[in-house]
Amino acid sequence: MRQEVKKRGREVVLTIRQSLAEKVGKDRFELWFGSVDTRLDSDGLHVMVPDRFVLERLRAHFHRDLKSTVRSVTGQDIKVLYHLAAVHDSEEKDKETFPKANSDSERANAGPLSQTETSSEHRTGRQLASFESFIVGEGNRVAWTAARSTVERPGSITPIFLYGPTGSGKTHLAEAIYSSLRGLRRLKRCVRLSAEQFTSYFLEALQGKGLPSFRRKYRDAELLVLEDVHFFLGKRATLVEVQYTIDTLLHNGRQLILTSDRPPSAFNSMESELVARMSGGLVCGLDSPDFDTRAGILRNHQRNLQVQIPTEVIEMMAGSMDVDARQLIGALNRLVAASQAYRVEVSLEFAETTLADLLQVSQRAVRIQDIDRAVCSVFGLQEKSLHSKRKAKTVSQPRMLAMWLARKHTRAAFSEIGDYFGRRKHSTVISANNKVTDWVEVGQTIELGHGLCQVKEALRRVESQLRIG
């Protein structure tokens, strides 16, 4: 008789869970109830949750739906009781009282969080970057300082959001933070992965019923480094999981490092609440390396290769190749390999001949379209915003800066620039050009993202993206 009662209880609970999933949506149900155990007895329906954060969320957002579902399934007004429970206790109760839709795939995904599982250093055999090898320049000094402070006081400022164009040093700093906290601070649960990997693992867990172990792996981390978060744009289900993961980590005071090729203010299609979470700690922009930084990168790699490169060659490459760090290192590798292959010493003439194609590509002419895209990226505007008739300062001022830059860096006439930016008169372009020139001279400020910055600084950021600053 007791076994029959237990069986009946399991059937009722399973029906309640299935009905609730249909009511709130399967994805939403899996996100919040996938790691939650439920048990029915004479006292009511017991909801066993892994931590207080989840408990508060269920009470606030799902209690009414859960009550109505229980009433619909049982025909009675049964109490819904919430309890905190350790994960392993919940799993034991799950085995004894009711079967969830878990399978061998979830058990395969479960297990303690290990450095081997989460570190690309172990997967590729490549040694992670360090602070010592990072070349500090004017365009990355703030980000470097913030990264060092994070290692000294993990969790004091979180999340740290690093953004900038390819090769500006985002990944280098993220790896340095990861390796330092894992090594110096002895943090055991450190996770580092790309947004693409997070999405892939999430979808695998969703399909294989492994969501509880997936959540434990990432939400229990002491440090989570998540790179290229712009990859999440347009992925609605994954964004929900990302938001709850970030909420949990911030709620527990854990350190979160995010990287992207654009600032959070440019995530126009992302929920404002998630954007606020991402930008709620410290947002740091990194510019493409300037001349001094490029020269430093080349000298540093020269030391790593243990070769001698004449100073004039280093300066020629830094001055003529306005490219990112990876391309600079690749160019120097090619130069050294060529000198060894031909058994000649590196000279200025040899370098110019060997790197002729790279030098030509790096000096590509700037187009108005390039300026348009760069200004929209820096100011977080949607594509074609500068072509509209809008007169709000958030659009009109960036448009004026774009016109000024087009006049400075292209051969386009005033009339051609005006036609491009919404068929405006050439006199409008002349007026914009004069105004921006005045702004630069007097140190005028302009709205950028969530704050103000000087026009000169805004122009520098745009030119940095164009690789002409």
RAFENNOR-V289007 format. One record per pair of residues at least 12 apart in sequence whose ideal C-beta (glycine too) atoms are under 6 Angstrom apart, sorted by the first residue. I is the first residue (numbers start at 1). GAP is how many residues later the second one is. If there is no record, write none. Layout:
BEGIN
i/gap
I/GAP
I/GAP
END
This chain:
BEGIN
i/gap
9/31
10/88
12/28
13/25
13/27
13/85
15/58
16/53
16/54
16/57
19/50
19/54
20/49
23/42
24/41
27/210
30/181
34/177
34/178
35/15
35/177
35/180
36/13
37/53
37/56
37/57
39/58
44/34
44/35
44/37
45/25
45/33
45/35
46/35
47/35
48/35
48/37
48/42
50/37
53/195
53/198
55/27
66/14
67/13
101/108
102/107
103/106
105/103
105/105
106/103
106/104
106/107
109/101
109/104
110/103
113/76
113/104
118/73
128/47
128/51
129/43
129/46
129/47
130/46
131/45
134/38
135/158
135/161
135/162
137/153
137/155
137/156
139/148
139/151
140/29
140/146
142/142
143/19
143/141
143/143
146/14
146/136
146/138
147/26
147/30
150/27
151/29
151/30
154/27
154/101
155/98
155/100
157/124
157/125
158/97
158/98
158/123
159/97
159/99
159/122
160/97
160/121
160/122
161/97
161/117
161/122
162/97
162/122
163/97
163/99
163/100
163/122
164/121
164/122
165/123
165/300
166/158
167/157
167/158
167/159
168/118
168/120
169/117
170/89
170/116
174/51
174/83
174/85
177/80
178/14
178/47
181/42
187/35
187/36
189/32
189/33
190/33
191/30
191/33
192/33
194/33
194/34
195/33
195/34
195/36
195/37
196/35
199/39
202/36
202/39
218/27
219/26
219/29
222/32
223/32
224/25
224/32
225/32
226/32
227/32
229/29
229/31
230/30
230/31
230/32
233/36
243/31
246/31
258/20
262/115
263/186
264/14
264/15
265/115
265/184
266/114
268/114
287/177
288/176
288/179
291/27
294/24
294/34
295/19
295/23
297/28
297/31
298/16
298/19
298/30
298/34
301/28
301/31
305/31
307/29
309/37
312/36
313/33
313/35
313/38
320/39
321/41
322/40
322/145
323/39
331/24
331/27
335/16
335/19
338/16
366/43
366/100
368/38
368/42
368/44
368/52
370/96
371/31
371/34
371/35
372/14
374/88
374/91
374/92
375/23
375/27
375/87
378/83
378/84
379/19
386/13
386/16
386/35
387/35
397/49
399/22
400/32
400/36
401/35
403/14
403/26
403/29
404/29
404/32
407/26
414/12
414/15
414/16
417/12
439/16
440/15
440/16
446/12
END
